[in-house]
Amino acid sequence: MPTSITTSPDYQATSNCLTGLAGGASCTIHVLFHPQSAGSRVSALTVNSNGVHPAWKLALSGTGTVPKAVLLPGALNFDPQLIGTATGAQTVTLTNSGTGRLTIKSIVASGDYSQTNNCGTGLQAGGGCVISVVFKPTAAGARNGAVTITDDASPNGAQQVVVLTGVGTATAALFRLSPESVHFAGQEIGTTSVSQAVTLTNASAGAVTLGKPTYPAGFKATTDCGATLGKGASCVFNAAFAPTVIGPVAGAIQIPVSGQGAVSVGLAGTGLAAGGAAVLVVSPATLQFGPITVGDNPSMNITVTNPSGLPVEIQAHSFTGDSTLSVTGYTCPVVLGPGASCTVQITFLPLSSSPFDNNATFKITEGSGALTQVGIHGQAVANGN
């Protein structure tokens, strides 16, 4: 009968074989893989016996992975908010930049803050998700809190924490920013994203003087805000992401207001290496019209979907080809949210029953520089023949 069962520290074996084994009987050995370090982990299961065969060996192999959780940004600041009322949501992205699946055990907000997310129970390597945070103060003064993510990132049982700060007020805020923060989708380094607008509104009793705004590294902005902002008036900052480094980038636009300190707009994004793979998926991959009778003008749709857990920026779109094919509808936003879809309508207006096909190409360029395209083909016939 078996007298001992041995493995390496990377594997754990349990069995009922060591309690005795009668002739013709069988037993079971259970082996668990518990890698002690990353990479290939090769070993053997050895069963020693007092029978005819003193030892049996079974080769064992597995790969140790190391998930890594990255939060961007690591802190959120909310402008003063009227007690008992909720702000708009600010967002944080959680990505797994490691080499194995990140298991998420819980995501919890504390203090006067609440959160919703699309993270599920885990993220595959390279995957990501969005956590949306809302501030609803219950009292005046500083109101601090946190979003705590418990996962299995290295070290095991780690917690990732987003620090939350805000101020509750007994009266409505004198200045409003909408939105209070902007989170840009991944952007290729050395390029500039499409700008996103932030509106500053003066809800105070009179005009105020605005100081010169300051902008964080990795971001650009233009504004129509002047030196003063009248009572009830608004002005706009158009912020864009222009990363110079790969990885998370965060900061804030600071807008000095005379007698009031400064209001700030949080900015965050991730710089990407050039030549990244496309995230957006198009359906159908090829659009085929035909045969179509001359004089008809049918339309078909291309669906663009973001299957990832993170927002994707549509940097540009273009249409080239035969003039009988054209884009007659386009619903895609600048940033396509996680799991969201949009449509592109293509119309074919054949002018003659030429023996040649009419061809065109629709292209979408993501902020990462990745390109997705759809070939479009149309064929015209006379009188339906």
Stockholm file with secondary structure:
# STOCKHOLM 1.0

chainA/1-385         MPTSITTSPDYQATSNCLTGLAGGASCTIHVLFHPQSAGSRVSALTVNSNGVHPAWKLALSGTGTVPKAVLLPGALNFDPQLIGTATGAQTVTLTNSGTGRLTIKSIVASGDYSQTNNCGTGLQAGGGCVISVVFKPTAAGARNGAVTITDDASPNGAQQVVVLTGVGTATAALFRLSPESVHFAGQEIGTTSVSQAVTLTNASAGAVTLGKPTYPAGFKATTDCGATLGKGASCVFNAAFAPTVIGPVAGAIQIPVSGQGAVSVGLAGTGLAAGGAAVLVVSPATLQFGPITVGDNPSMNITVTNPSGLPVEIQAHSFTGDSTLSVTGYTCPVVLGPGASCTVQITFLPLSSSPFDNNATFKITEGSGALTQVGIHGQAVANGN
#=GR chainA/1-385 SS CEEEEECCTTEEEEESGGGCCCTTCCCCEEEEECCSSSEEEEEEEEEEESSSSCEEEEEEEEEECCCCEEEESSEEECCCEETTCCCCCEEEEEEECSSSCEEEEEEEECSSEEEEECCTTEECTTCEEEEEEEECCSSSEEEEEEEEEEECCTTTTCEEEEEEEEEEESSCCSEEEESSEEECCCEETTCCCCCEEEEEEECSSSCEEBCCCBCCTTEEEEECCCSEECTTCEEEEEEEECCSSSEEEEEEEEEEETTTEEEEEEEEEEEECTTCCCCCEEESSEEEEEEEETTCCCEEEEEEECCSSSCEEEEEEEEEECTTEEEEEECCCSEECTTCEEEEEEEECCCSCCSSCEEEEEEEEETTSCEEEEEEEEEEESTTC
#=GC SS_cons         CEEEEECCTTEEEEESGGGCCCTTCCCCEEEEECCSSSEEEEEEEEEEESSSSCEEEEEEEEEECCCCEEEESSEEECCCEETTCCCCCEEEEEEECSSSCEEEEEEEECSSEEEEECCTTEECTTCEEEEEEEECCSSSEEEEEEEEEEECCTTTTCEEEEEEEEEEESSCCSEEEESSEEECCCEETTCCCCCEEEEEEECSSSCEEBCCCBCCTTEEEEECCCSEECTTCEEEEEEEECCSSSEEEEEEEEEEETTTEEEEEEEEEEEECTTCCCCCEEESSEEEEEEEETTCCCEEEEEEECCSSSCEEEEEEEEEECTTEEEEEECCCSEECTTCEEEEEEEECCCSCCSSCEEEEEEEEETTSCEEEEEEEEEEESTTC
//
